[in-house]
Amino acid sequence: MSSIKENRWDCTECGTNQGRNDMWHEGDICGDCYDQAENTKKKDEIESLLIDIFDRIGIETPSNLEDITQFVFEDVCDTADKDNWNDDDVAIGFRRWIESHDQNPA
């Protein structure tokens, strides 16, 4: 029975009991919690880059920033390199958001 316990570990974030072969990351967090933390970090960075774009083009931060951020986050996740995305990908995602809301298509 002790060998079974030695082959198990608990995620320090969610408390889920994990098996020896389950993916773990520094700090004994499971793969799901690691991915969630990385996505939150990525989304926060995208929001910051969007605010920079708004400042550069001279507009106030829109009241629907969260909606725009979510759209651009999903666009970047779907189209950009997972590890090497950059501010250009965010700008492209923002352009796509604008195009998706264009009331007068050409």
C-alpha positions as CSV (number, residue, x, y, z in Angstrom):
1,M,0.0,0.0,0.0
2,S,2.8,2.4,0.7
3,S,4.2,2.0,-2.9
4,I,0.8,3.2,-4.2
5,K,1.0,6.3,-1.9
6,E,4.5,7.0,-3.1
7,N,3.3,7.0,-6.7
8,R,0.7,9.7,-6.0
9,W,0.9,13.4,-5.4
10,D,-1.5,16.3,-4.9
11,C,-1.5,19.5,-6.9
12,T,-0.8,22.4,-4.6
13,E,-3.2,24.6,-6.6
14,C,-6.4,22.5,-7.0
15,G,-5.6,19.7,-4.6
16,T,-6.4,17.0,-7.2
17,N,-4.7,13.7,-6.5
18,Q,-2.4,12.9,-9.4
19,G,-0.7,9.7,-10.5
20,R,3.1,9.2,-10.9
21,N,2.8,9.6,-14.7
22,D,0.7,12.7,-14.6
23,M,2.4,15.9,-15.8
24,W,3.6,18.2,-13.0
25,H,5.4,21.5,-13.0
26,E,7.6,23.4,-10.6
27,G,5.8,23.9,-7.3
28,D,3.9,20.6,-7.7
29,I,1.1,21.9,-9.8
30,C,-0.8,19.7,-12.3
31,G,-0.8,20.3,-16.0
32,D,-4.3,21.8,-15.9
33,C,-3.4,24.4,-13.3
34,Y,-0.2,25.2,-15.1
35,D,-2.1,25.8,-18.4
36,Q,-4.6,27.9,-16.6
37,A,-1.9,30.1,-15.0
38,E,-0.1,30.4,-18.3
39,N,-3.4,31.4,-20.1
40,T,-4.1,34.0,-17.4
41,K,-0.6,35.4,-17.8
42,K,-1.0,35.5,-21.6
43,K,-4.4,37.2,-21.4
44,D,-3.1,39.8,-19.0
45,E,-0.2,40.5,-21.3
46,I,-2.6,40.8,-24.3
47,E,-4.8,43.3,-22.3
48,S,-1.7,45.4,-21.6
49,L,-0.7,45.4,-25.2
50,L,-4.2,46.4,-26.3
51,I,-4.1,49.3,-23.8
52,D,-0.8,50.3,-25.4
53,I,-2.5,50.2,-28.9
54,F,-5.3,52.4,-27.6
55,D,-2.8,54.9,-26.2
56,R,-0.9,55.0,-29.5
57,I,-4.0,55.7,-31.6
58,G,-5.2,58.3,-29.1
59,I,-8.4,56.7,-27.8
60,E,-9.6,56.0,-24.3
61,T,-9.7,52.5,-23.0
62,P,-13.1,51.2,-24.2
63,S,-15.7,50.0,-21.7
64,N,-15.8,46.6,-23.4
65,L,-12.1,46.0,-22.9
66,E,-12.8,42.6,-21.4
67,D,-14.7,41.5,-24.5
68,I,-12.1,42.8,-26.9
69,T,-9.3,41.1,-24.8
70,Q,-11.2,37.8,-24.9
71,F,-11.6,38.0,-28.7
72,V,-8.0,38.9,-29.2
73,F,-6.8,36.2,-26.8
74,E,-8.8,33.5,-28.6
75,D,-7.5,34.8,-32.0
76,V,-3.9,34.8,-30.8
77,C,-4.3,31.3,-29.4
78,D,-5.9,30.1,-32.7
79,T,-3.5,31.7,-35.2
80,A,-0.2,32.7,-33.6
81,D,2.7,30.5,-32.5
82,K,2.0,29.1,-29.1
83,D,5.3,30.2,-27.6
84,N,6.5,33.0,-29.9
85,W,3.5,35.3,-30.3
86,N,4.1,39.0,-30.1
87,D,2.5,42.4,-30.2
88,D,2.0,42.2,-34.0
89,D,-0.2,39.1,-33.4
90,V,-2.2,41.2,-30.9
91,A,-2.5,44.1,-33.4
92,I,-3.8,41.6,-36.0
93,G,-6.3,40.2,-33.5
94,F,-7.5,43.7,-32.7
95,R,-7.9,44.4,-36.4
96,R,-9.9,41.2,-36.8
97,W,-12.1,42.3,-33.9
98,I,-12.8,45.6,-35.6
99,E,-13.5,43.9,-38.9
100,S,-16.0,41.5,-37.1
101,H,-17.9,44.5,-35.8
102,D,-17.8,46.5,-39.0
103,Q,-21.3,47.7,-39.7
104,N,-20.6,48.9,-43.2
105,P,-18.6,46.2,-45.0
106,A,-17.0,47.3,-48.3
